[in-house]
């Protein structure tokens, strides 16, 4: 058996010697191709990290450009590798162009995510860090990428939403405007004095510095409705966006305490049962 192997090797030595330059060239090209691919991957990731740390760019643009540049570097690396392996890229690009149509049709959902991501970046209906609601999903935007948007719900649940889903739905951005309005529906008993109740609410507003009191956003106190068992007073105020949720909870508590302090009752539904004796 060993003799047969030795004979085969001896018979092929001239052939190996004849093709040795070709084998060395092919091995060298393969090694260089692998090095180029590894270098392209490392450079792409390095550029992505660098772009995402540029303070002059806003956070949304950083995350999008970082992913875009990374894929461009990988594509260029792949073209260089093909050239290194002796593939004629001109003819290859022609073939890819013909195949691109079929691939585009097959991946139209993915490509639509890229197009939607570009439109979201240009029009900018939200930025990273904004709290939005889209398609019934609410959360804080963590990043906007080529294919999708990463979000986190108030209880810190991770959500990945494709860009096309966001683009094709109405977007509610709760962080876009610097000031927001709050409405409070305060019910008092028919036996209570409306003017006294409105005065008590007015005193509460005067002592709350977070409520905006400018001429165009002056607090509103008005009788909104005469209900079945209560008089409904509407309190409408404006506040800075950053104070919205804290003010909402604080004001709800303060209104109840103020009504109790002034002796004004907040009624609840009651029923009168009349018994007729026959």
C-alpha positions as CSV (number, residue, x, y, z in Angstrom):
1,X,0.0,0.0,0.0
2,X,2.8,2.3,1.0
3,X,4.7,1.5,-2.2
4,X,1.6,2.4,-4.3
5,X,1.4,5.8,-2.6
6,X,5.0,6.4,-3.2
7,X,4.7,5.5,-6.8
8,X,1.7,7.9,-7.2
9,X,3.6,10.7,-5.6
10,X,6.7,10.0,-7.8
11,X,4.6,10.0,-10.9
12,X,3.0,13.4,-10.1
13,X,6.1,15.2,-9.0
14,X,6.8,16.5,-12.5
15,X,3.2,17.7,-12.7
16,X,3.5,19.4,-9.3
17,X,6.7,21.1,-10.3
18,X,5.2,22.2,-13.6
19,X,2.2,23.8,-11.8
20,X,4.0,25.0,-8.7
21,X,4.0,28.7,-9.7
22,X,0.3,28.5,-10.4
23,X,-0.4,26.8,-7.1
24,X,1.7,29.4,-5.3
25,X,-0.1,32.3,-7.1
26,X,-3.5,30.8,-6.3
27,X,-2.6,30.3,-2.7
28,X,-1.2,33.8,-2.4
29,X,-4.3,35.3,-4.0
30,X,-6.6,33.3,-1.6
31,X,-4.6,34.4,1.4
32,X,-4.7,38.1,0.3
33,X,-8.5,37.8,-0.3
34,X,-9.0,36.5,3.2
35,X,-6.9,39.3,4.6
36,X,-8.9,41.9,2.6
37,X,-12.2,40.5,3.9
38,X,-11.0,40.5,7.5
39,X,-9.5,44.0,7.0
40,X,-12.8,45.2,5.4
41,X,-14.8,43.9,8.3
42,X,-12.6,45.5,10.9
43,X,-12.4,48.8,9.1
44,X,-16.2,48.8,8.6
45,X,-16.8,48.3,12.3
46,X,-14.1,50.8,13.2
47,X,-15.7,53.5,11.0
48,X,-19.1,52.7,12.4
49,X,-17.8,53.2,15.9
50,X,-16.0,56.4,15.0
51,X,-19.1,57.9,13.3
52,X,-21.4,57.1,16.2
53,X,-19.0,59.1,18.5
54,X,-19.0,62.3,16.4
55,X,-20.6,64.8,18.7
56,X,-21.2,67.3,15.9
57,X,-23.8,64.9,14.4
58,X,-27.1,64.3,16.1
59,X,-27.6,60.9,17.5
60,X,-30.2,59.8,14.9
61,X,-27.8,60.6,12.0
62,X,-24.9,58.9,13.7
63,X,-26.6,55.5,14.0
64,X,-27.9,55.6,10.4
65,X,-24.6,56.7,8.8
66,X,-22.6,54.3,10.9
67,X,-24.5,51.3,9.5
68,X,-24.5,52.7,6.0
69,X,-20.7,53.3,5.9
70,X,-20.1,49.8,7.3
71,X,-22.0,48.1,4.5
72,X,-20.3,50.3,1.8
73,X,-16.9,49.2,3.1
74,X,-17.9,45.6,3.0
75,X,-19.2,45.9,-0.5
76,X,-16.0,47.6,-1.7
77,X,-14.0,44.8,0.1
78,X,-16.0,42.1,-1.8
79,X,-15.3,43.8,-5.1
80,X,-11.6,44.0,-4.4
81,X,-11.5,40.3,-3.4
82,X,-13.2,39.3,-6.7
83,X,-10.6,41.3,-8.6
84,X,-7.8,39.6,-6.6
85,X,-9.2,36.2,-7.5
86,X,-9.1,37.1,-11.2
87,X,-12.8,37.7,-11.7
88,X,-13.6,40.4,-14.2
89,X,-15.7,42.8,-12.2
90,X,-17.0,44.7,-15.3
91,X,-18.7,41.6,-16.7
92,X,-19.6,40.6,-13.1
93,X,-21.3,43.9,-12.5
94,X,-23.3,43.5,-15.7
95,X,-24.5,40.1,-14.5
96,X,-25.2,41.5,-11.1
97,X,-27.2,44.3,-12.7
98,X,-29.4,41.8,-14.5
99,X,-29.7,39.7,-11.3
100,X,-30.3,42.8,-9.2
101,X,-33.8,43.2,-10.6
102,X,-34.8,39.7,-9.6
103,X,-33.1,40.1,-6.2
104,X,-34.8,43.4,-5.8
105,X,-38.2,41.9,-6.4
106,X,-37.5,39.1,-4.0
107,X,-36.2,41.4,-1.4
108,X,-38.5,44.3,-2.0
109,X,-39.6,44.3,1.6
110,X,-36.0,44.7,2.8
111,X,-35.3,47.4,0.2
112,X,-38.4,49.3,1.2
113,X,-37.1,49.3,4.8
114,X,-33.9,51.0,3.5
115,X,-35.9,53.6,1.4
116,X,-38.1,54.2,4.4
117,X,-35.1,54.7,6.7
118,X,-33.7,57.3,4.3
119,X,-37.0,59.2,4.3
120,X,-37.2,59.0,8.0
121,X,-33.7,60.4,8.3
122,X,-34.4,63.2,5.8
123,X,-37.9,64.3,7.1
124,X,-37.0,63.5,10.7
125,X,-40.4,63.0,12.4
126,X,-38.5,61.8,15.5
127,X,-35.0,61.7,16.9
128,X,-33.1,59.2,19.0
129,X,-34.4,59.7,22.6
130,X,-37.9,60.7,21.6
131,X,-40.9,58.9,23.0
132,X,-43.3,58.0,20.1
133,X,-46.3,55.9,19.3
134,X,-46.5,54.2,15.9
135,X,-48.8,51.4,14.8
136,X,-50.1,50.9,18.3
137,X,-46.5,50.5,19.7
138,X,-45.2,53.1,22.2
139,X,-41.6,53.5,23.3
140,X,-38.4,55.5,23.4
141,X,-36.3,55.5,20.2
142,X,-32.9,54.0,20.9
143,X,-31.5,53.9,17.3
144,X,-32.5,54.3,13.7
145,X,-30.7,51.9,11.4
146,X,-30.8,51.0,7.7
147,X,-33.5,48.4,8.1
148,X,-35.3,49.1,11.3
149,X,-35.7,51.2,14.5
150,X,-34.9,50.0,18.0
151,X,-37.2,51.1,20.7
152,X,-37.7,50.5,24.5
153,X,-41.1,50.6,26.2
154,X,-41.6,52.4,29.5
155,X,-41.1,49.1,31.3
156,X,-37.9,48.6,29.3
157,X,-39.1,45.9,26.8
158,X,-37.0,45.8,23.6
159,X,-38.8,46.4,20.4
160,X,-37.4,46.1,16.8
161,X,-39.7,47.8,14.3
162,X,-39.0,47.7,10.5
163,X,-38.6,51.2,9.0
164,X,-41.4,50.5,6.4
165,X,-43.9,49.8,9.2
166,X,-43.0,53.2,10.8
167,X,-43.1,55.1,7.5
168,X,-46.5,53.6,6.5
169,X,-48.2,54.5,9.9
170,X,-49.1,57.7,11.7
171,X,-46.4,58.7,14.1
172,X,-47.2,60.4,17.4
173,X,-44.1,62.1,18.8
174,X,-44.6,63.1,22.5
175,X,-41.1,64.7,22.7
176,X,-41.2,66.9,19.6
177,X,-42.8,70.0,21.1
178,X,-41.2,71.8,24.0
179,X,-44.6,72.5,25.7
180,X,-47.6,70.3,26.3
181,X,-51.1,70.8,27.5
182,X,-52.9,69.0,30.3
183,X,-56.7,68.8,30.9
184,X,-58.3,68.0,34.2
185,X,-62.0,67.3,34.7
186,X,-62.9,68.3,38.3
187,X,-66.4,67.3,39.5
188,X,-68.1,69.1,42.4
189,X,-71.5,68.7,44.0
190,X,-74.5,70.7,43.0
191,X,-74.7,71.9,46.6
192,X,-71.2,73.5,46.4
193,X,-70.5,77.1,45.3
194,X,-69.0,77.1,41.8
195,X,-67.2,80.4,42.3
196,X,-65.5,79.1,45.4
197,X,-64.4,75.9,43.7
198,X,-62.9,77.9,40.8
199,X,-61.2,80.3,43.2
200,X,-59.7,77.3,45.0
201,X,-58.4,75.9,41.7
202,X,-57.0,79.3,40.8
203,X,-55.1,79.5,44.1
204,X,-53.6,76.1,43.3
205,X,-52.4,77.3,39.9
206,X,-50.8,80.4,41.3
207,X,-48.6,78.4,43.6
208,X,-47.4,75.9,40.9
209,X,-44.3,77.3,39.2
210,X,-44.2,74.5,36.6
211,X,-47.5,75.7,35.0
212,X,-46.9,78.2,32.1
213,X,-48.8,81.5,32.7
214,X,-48.0,83.4,29.5
215,X,-50.6,85.4,27.7
216,X,-51.0,82.9,24.8
217,X,-51.0,79.8,27.1
218,X,-52.9,81.2,30.1
219,X,-54.6,78.6,32.3
220,X,-58.3,78.0,31.7
221,X,-60.9,77.3,34.4
222,X,-64.4,76.9,33.1
223,X,-67.6,75.0,33.7
224,X,-67.6,72.3,31.1
225,X,-70.7,70.2,31.8
226,X,-73.7,69.9,34.1
227,X,-73.7,66.1,34.7
228,X,-76.3,63.8,36.2
229,X,-74.9,64.1,39.7
230,X,-72.1,66.7,39.4
231,X,-71.0,70.0,38.0
232,X,-67.9,69.4,35.9
233,X,-65.2,72.1,35.9
234,X,-62.5,72.0,33.2
235,X,-58.9,73.0,34.2
236,X,-56.6,73.4,31.2
237,X,-52.9,74.2,31.7
238,X,-49.7,74.2,29.7
239,X,-46.3,73.0,31.0
240,X,-42.7,72.3,29.8
241,X,-42.4,68.8,28.2
242,X,-40.0,67.7,30.8
243,X,-42.5,68.3,33.6
244,X,-45.5,66.7,32.0
245,X,-45.8,63.3,33.8
246,X,-44.6,64.6,37.2
247,X,-46.9,67.6,37.1
248,X,-49.8,65.4,36.1
249,X,-49.5,63.2,39.2
250,X,-48.7,66.1,41.5
251,X,-51.7,68.2,40.3
252,X,-54.1,65.3,40.6
253,X,-53.1,64.8,44.2
254,X,-53.1,68.6,44.9
255,X,-56.6,69.1,43.5
256,X,-58.1,66.5,45.8
257,X,-56.3,68.0,48.8
258,X,-57.4,71.5,47.9
259,X,-61.0,70.5,47.5
260,X,-60.9,68.8,50.9
261,X,-59.3,71.9,52.5
262,X,-61.9,74.2,51.1
263,X,-64.8,71.9,52.1
264,X,-65.8,71.2,48.5
265,X,-67.0,67.7,47.9
266,X,-66.2,65.5,44.9
267,X,-69.4,63.5,44.3
268,X,-69.7,59.9,43.1
269,X,-72.6,58.3,41.3
270,X,-75.6,57.7,43.5
271,X,-79.0,56.2,42.9
272,X,-82.3,57.1,44.7
273,X,-84.6,54.2,45.3
274,X,-88.2,55.1,45.9
275,X,-90.4,52.4,47.5
276,X,-94.1,52.7,46.8
277,X,-96.3,50.8,49.3
278,X,-99.5,49.5,47.9
